Amino acid sequence: MARKKDQTARREQLTEAAQRAIVRHGAASVRVEDVAHEAGVSPNTVRYYYSDVDELLHDAHRQAIQRFYTNRMVQARAIPDPVERLVATIDSGVASGPDDPETRLLWEGTQRAGGSELFSVLMTTLYKQQELLYENILELGVAAGAFTLKADVRTVAQTLVALEDICGIRMMQNDPTFDRAVAKGMVLAYARLVTGLDLRE
């Protein structure tokens, strides 16, 4: 049992190191040596726990995605008012900037999804989870009489997630005219349009 716990802890250490390596080098360029350097171990130690670097990168992205979504969900559920919950969820979905490590990891995962079925499933699952998060908030708001939506719940939720993704991509491309304030303003503008509310940051 102790050995299994040690192995689990070591693999978690390596996936966290892989996340840092991905942010630093990009997923396509990450080598075992890069992960070893971030973890402070030898390359052979990395290979012992992960014989396949693609498996390591998949685990690294999977954990990052779970953390990102779980944080958003927990934050949303802690806010009872549906209007405040919607604004807070938009806030948590917009990247802080081009150096945002979470968004960088998601961006790298999206790039790999085009050539990997595993990554495609991973990223599609994240999109669906985020859409459901928004759907729940919108349905709560409609039921409470707080929202009068101009489109169906699913379309609004999908559009909010798509806007967050587009804004993240623009920032990851280091567009000097596009920062967090602009991105958040865009998503809030759409939310105002479809809810009829004067949503404030």
C-alpha positions, 0 to 999 in steps of 0.5 A: 500500500505504501509503495502504491502511495509513493508511486502515485505521489511520484507520478503527480510530481512528474505531471506537475513538472510536465505542466511547467515544462509545457508552459515553458517549451510548448507541448510539441517541444517537451522532452523527457529531459525537460520534465526531469529538469523541472522535477529535479530528477534524472531522465531515467526516473521519468522514464521509469514512471512514464515509458511513453512521453505522450502518456505523461503529457496526456496525464499532465493536461488531464490534471490541469483540465480537472483543476481548471474546471473544478475551481470554476465549478466550486466557485460558481456553486458558492455564489447563490445569486444567479446573476452574481454567479454568472459574472463570477463564472465569466471572470474565472473563464477569461485568461489573465494574459498571455502568460496565464499558465492554465490558459497556456496548458489548455491552448497547448492541449487544443493544438494537440487535439487535432492529431490525437484522439486522446487529446480530442476526447480530453478537450471535447470533454472540457468544453462540454463540462463548461457548457453544462456549467453555464447551462446550470447557471442560466437555467437557475437564473431563468427559474428564479426570474432573474434572466429573460434569455434572447436565445435557448439555454444551450446556444447561450452556454455554447457561445459563452464558452466559445467566446472565452476560448477565442479570447484565450487564443488571441491572448496566447498569440500575444496580440498587443491590442487584446488583453484581459479587460478587452476579453472580459468586456466582450464576453460580458457584452454578449451576456448582457445582450442575451440576458437583458441585464446590465451585468457589471464586473 
